[in-house]
Amino acid sequence: MPEKRSIKDLIDGLVDKDGLKTEVTVTLTNQTLTKIVLALLASGATIVIVAHITKNIFPNHQLTALQTDMSAIKSILKKQL
């Protein structure tokens, strides 16, 4: 089990007497990488689902108006022919 570190220890590792340390080593374990990949996949799926739901729940009024106009134009053309 990994050792628990406090926020103070993490900040002390990033800051010294001269200011911020520019060389910071980040260790990624397989478990961490798996969590990152799953989080990215979940967020991508959430974006797609929200976009799909938004598109279907909130109708596009311009598209509805265009469809009405097209129907009117078709009926006028049928009468003239």
C-alpha positions as CSV (number, residue, x, y, z in Angstrom):
1,M,0.0,0.0,0.0
2,P,1.5,3.4,-0.9
3,E,2.5,5.7,1.9
4,K,0.1,8.5,2.8
5,R,1.5,12.0,2.3
6,S,0.0,15.2,3.6
7,I,-0.4,18.3,1.5
8,K,2.3,20.0,3.5
9,D,4.8,17.3,2.5
10,L,3.8,17.7,-1.2
11,I,4.1,21.5,-1.1
12,D,7.5,21.2,0.7
13,G,8.6,18.9,-2.1
14,L,7.7,21.6,-4.7
15,V,9.0,24.7,-2.9
16,D,12.4,25.3,-1.3
17,K,14.1,28.3,0.1
18,D,14.8,29.7,-3.4
19,G,11.2,29.4,-4.5
20,L,9.5,26.9,-6.7
21,K,11.5,23.9,-7.8
22,T,11.5,23.6,-11.6
23,E,12.5,19.9,-11.6
24,V,9.7,17.8,-10.3
25,T,9.5,14.1,-10.8
26,V,6.0,12.6,-11.2
27,T,5.7,8.9,-10.9
28,L,2.7,7.3,-12.6
29,T,1.8,3.7,-11.6
30,N,-0.3,1.4,-13.6
31,Q,-3.2,2.0,-11.3
32,T,-2.9,5.8,-11.8
33,L,-2.7,5.5,-15.6
34,T,-5.7,3.2,-15.5
35,K,-7.7,5.8,-13.5
36,I,-6.6,8.6,-15.9
37,V,-7.6,6.5,-19.0
38,L,-11.0,5.6,-17.5
39,A,-11.7,9.2,-16.5
40,L,-10.9,10.4,-20.0
41,L,-13.2,7.7,-21.5
42,A,-16.0,8.5,-19.1
43,S,-15.7,12.2,-19.8
44,G,-15.8,11.7,-23.5
45,A,-18.8,9.4,-23.3
46,T,-20.5,12.0,-21.0
47,I,-19.9,14.8,-23.6
48,V,-21.4,12.6,-26.4
49,I,-24.4,11.7,-24.3
50,V,-25.1,15.3,-23.2
51,A,-24.7,16.6,-26.7
52,H,-27.1,13.9,-28.0
53,I,-29.7,14.5,-25.3
54,T,-29.5,18.3,-25.8
55,K,-29.9,17.9,-29.5
56,N,-33.0,15.7,-29.2
57,I,-34.7,17.5,-26.2
58,F,-34.3,21.1,-27.4
59,P,-35.6,21.3,-31.0
60,N,-33.9,23.5,-33.5
61,H,-36.5,26.3,-34.3
62,Q,-34.6,27.3,-37.5
63,L,-34.8,23.7,-38.8
64,T,-38.5,23.5,-38.0
65,A,-39.1,26.8,-39.8
66,L,-37.1,25.6,-42.8
67,Q,-39.1,22.4,-43.0
68,T,-42.3,24.4,-42.9
69,D,-41.1,26.6,-45.7
70,M,-40.0,23.6,-47.8
71,S,-43.5,22.1,-47.3
72,A,-45.1,25.3,-48.4
73,I,-42.9,25.6,-51.5
74,K,-43.6,22.0,-52.4
75,S,-47.3,22.5,-52.2
76,I,-47.2,25.7,-54.3
77,L,-45.1,23.9,-56.9
78,K,-47.5,21.0,-57.0
79,K,-50.4,23.3,-57.6
80,Q,-48.6,25.2,-60.4
81,L,-47.7,22.0,-62.3
